């Protein structure tokens, strides 16, 4: 009887130890799994991303219309996205903006109405005693997709990398919050490319005829603001960037300006609207002009573009 009781006690003890060990292993696995999930979530939180894609179609048909006007068909597309990384003292901001539009008037061939590619990448490290300031380096590339022609005589005006602008800068980036960035670079480089032989032959965009590249060294100031639900308006987002560049060795008082604004609005699940504007002044670009007496000449002027899209927009 004693042997039987002893055997029962031994079996019970071993079973308890086994169950306890299994429970301990399961608990350890659960803790490890929770740690992995939290680690993955934390890694994911280091990246912030988003953007908007839109396509708009427009059509007007006029026949014997006394009020005047022109029949037209237009297509405009817009793509804007960003992907930013933040971990500890490191901040890395990346953005890509692209737009393309075509229009046909009175059945004529389609011509460009909008064309733009711009890529920005800025890497910074936080200053030791100031969480809002970063030592930063910036790279910016700006060009277009397709050739552009004069609407009157059909002469070539531009094409991809003609012009193309490559900017590199090192400076201080002030980031008081996630929406605003103010970048000041006392040391910066800008290269203006004209890769097309015909445009290069006439010295377009300030590039010498014996070279396809114009190098400039100067100071750069760039301010960028991006915010969703601006002015507490739901589904209305704003993105704007202003860039100022001064060439230290060639008329530093003549400051080149590029200011872009994009406002996107969501009407419902499928219908959205966006409006974008571009303000440009480049001292090196001479435009064909006509004075009051009808005399043609070339001169410097402010360039302005506005594009309104109402159609399909997808926010991601």
N, C-alpha and C positions, 0 to 999 in steps of 0.2 A: 504493500500500500504506500509505504514511504517512497519507494522507487517511482511509483506512478505519479505521486504528487510532485516529486522533484522533477520528473520529466515534463509535467505540465508547466511548472514554473519556468523551467529553462526555455521551453518553446515560446511561452508568453513573453519572456524578456527579450528573446531574439526577435520576435515579431514586432515588439515595441521599438526596438532599436532600428529595425529595418524601416518601419513606418516613419520614424523620426528622421532617419537619414534621407528618405525619399522626400518628406515634407521640406527638409532643409535644402535639398537640391532643387526642388521646384521653386522655393522662395528665392534661392540664389539666381535661378534662371529668370524669374520674373523681375528681380531687381536689375539684372543685367539688361534685360529687354527694355525696361523703363529708361535706364541710363542711355541705351542706344537711341531710343526714340527721342528723348530730350536732346541728345547730342545732335541728331539729324535735324530736329526742329531749330536748334540754335544755329547750326550751319546754314539752314535755309534762310533764317532771319538776317543773316549777314548780307544777303542779296535783296535788293529791291528792284522791281522791274515793272514795266507797263508800256502803254503806247496806244495809238489810234490808227486805224486804217479806214479810208473812205473812198468811195467811187460815186461820182455824180454824172448823170446824163441830162443833157438839155436839148430841146428841139423847138424851133419856131418856124412855121410855114406861112408865108404870105402870098396871096394871089389877088391881083387887082385891088390891093389894099390902099385906100385913098390916104390913110394917115402916114404912109411911107414906112420905111424900115427895110430890113434885109432878113430873108429866111436864113436860118443857121442851124447847125448841129454841133454840139460841143460835148466833150468828155473830159472830166478832170479827175485825177486820182491823187491821194495824199497818204503818206506813210511816215509816222513819227514814233520812235521808240527809244527807251532808255533802259540801261541795266547798270546799277550802281552797287558797289561793294564797300562795306564798312566793318572793320574788325579792329578793336583796340585803337591804336593810333594811326592806322592805315585807312585811307579813303581813296577809292578808285571810281570815277564817274565816266560813263560811256553813253553816247547818244548817236542816233542816226536819223536824219531827216531827209526825205525824198518826196518830190512832187513832179507830176507830169500832166500836161493838158494839151488837147488839140481842139481846133475849131474849124468849121467849114462855113463860108458865107456864100449864099446864093448858089449852092451846088459846086462851088470851086473846090480845088484840092485842099485837103486838111493842112493847116499850118499850126505851129506851136503857139500855145497861149501861156504855158507855164513849164518850167524845166529847172530842176535843182537837185543836187546831191550834196549833203554836208555830213561829215563824220567828225565827232569830237571824242577825245580821250584825255582824261586828266588824272594824274596819279599824285597823291600827296601824303605826307607824314606830319602828324600833329606836333606842334611845338611843345617843348617840355613843360612850360609854365602857363600855357594858354590853350584851352581846349577848342577855341574857335578859330585859331590860326594854323595853317598848314604850309610847310615847304612843298611846293608843287611844280610839276612839269606838265606842259600841255602840248598836244599835237592836234592840229585841225586841218582837214582837207575839204576843199569846196570846189565843185565843178558842175557839169550837167550831163544829161544822157545823149541828146541828139543835136544835129546841126540846126542852126538858126539862120534865117535869111531875111534880108530887107524886103518888106511887103511891097515896095514900089518897083524896084528893079531886079529883085531876086539875087542880089549879091550876097555872098556868104559873110555872116557876121560872127559866128561862134560855132564851136562844136566841143565834144568831150576833150577835156584838158587844153582847150583853147578858148577862153582862158581856164587855167586850173590854178588854185591858190593853196600852197602848203605853208602852214605856220607852225613853228616850234617855239616854245617860250618856257622860261624858268622864273619863278617868282613866289609871291606869297598869296595864299588863297584864304579869304575870310569867309567862314561859314557859320553864321550865328544860329542857323536852324537848318532843317532838312529841305527847306524851300528856296533859300537864297544862297548864292555864291558870288563873291566879288574877288576877281583875280587881277593882281597887279604884277606885271613882269617888266622890270627895268632892262632885262636882257631877252630879246626875242628876235626871231628870224622869219622873214616871209619871202617865199619864192613864188614868182608869177610865171606860169608856163604858157607858152603858145606853141603847140606841137604841130599845128597845121601849116604847111609850107606857104600857102597863099596868104594867110593872115600874118604869118611871120615876115613875109616879103614887104608888107606895108607898115611894119612896126606897130601892129595892133596891141592895145593894152599896155603900152609903155615899154614893151620888150624890143631891144635892138634887133635890126634886121639880120645881123650876123650871129645871132644867138637865139635859142628857143627858151631861155630862162633869164629872168631878171632877179637878182638877189638884193634884198634889203635888210638892214639891221636897224632896230629901233626899239621903242617902248610900246608895250601892249597893255590895254585895260579892257577887261571883259566882265560884264555883269550878267548873271543869269537868274531868272526867277521862274519857278514852276509850282503850281498849286492846283489841287482839285477843289471843286465846289467854291469857287471864288465869290467873295462878298456874300457868303452863306447861301448862294444859289445852287441848288442841287443839280448835279449833272452838267455843270458849266465849268470847264477847266481852262486854265491859262498857262501858256508857256511863252516866255520872251527872253531874248538874248541880244545884248548890245555889245559891239566890239569896236574899239578905237585903236588905231595904229599910227605911230609917228616915226618917220624915217629920220634917224639922227644925222645922217650925212647928206641928205638931199631935201631941202626945204622942210625942216622939222615942224614949222608952223602950220603946214598943210596936213591936217589930220584926216586920214581915211576912216569912214564910218560905215558900219553895217549893223542894222537893227532889224531883227525879225520878231514878229508877234504871231502867235497861233492861239485862237480861241475855238474850242470844240464844245458843242452843245448836243445833248442827247434828248430827242423829242419823245421817242418811245423805244421799244425793243429793236425796231428795224430802221427807223428813220432818225437821222441826225443831221446836224449842220456844222460847218466850220468856216471860219474866216481867217485868212492869213494875209499879212502885209509885210513888205520888205522895203526898207529905206536904205539907199546906198549913195555914198559920195566917195569917189576915188579920183584923186587929183591927177592920176596918170591916164585916165580914160578921157579921150576927146570925142565928143558927140557931134554928128552933123546937125547944124542949126541953120535957120533962116531969119534974117533981121526984118524989120518993118518995111524996108524997101525991096524985099524979095531977094536980097543978096545972100548966097549960101556961104557959110563959114563953119569952122569947128570950134567948139568951146567946152567948158566944164559945166556940168549941171547936176543937180540932185536927181537921182533915179528913184522912182516909186512904183511899186506893184501891189495890187490888191486882188485877192482871189476869194470868191464866195462859193462854197459848195453846199448844196442841199440834196441829200440822197441817202445812200447806204453808208453808214459809218459803224465800224466795229471797234469797241474799246477793249483792250486786254491788259 
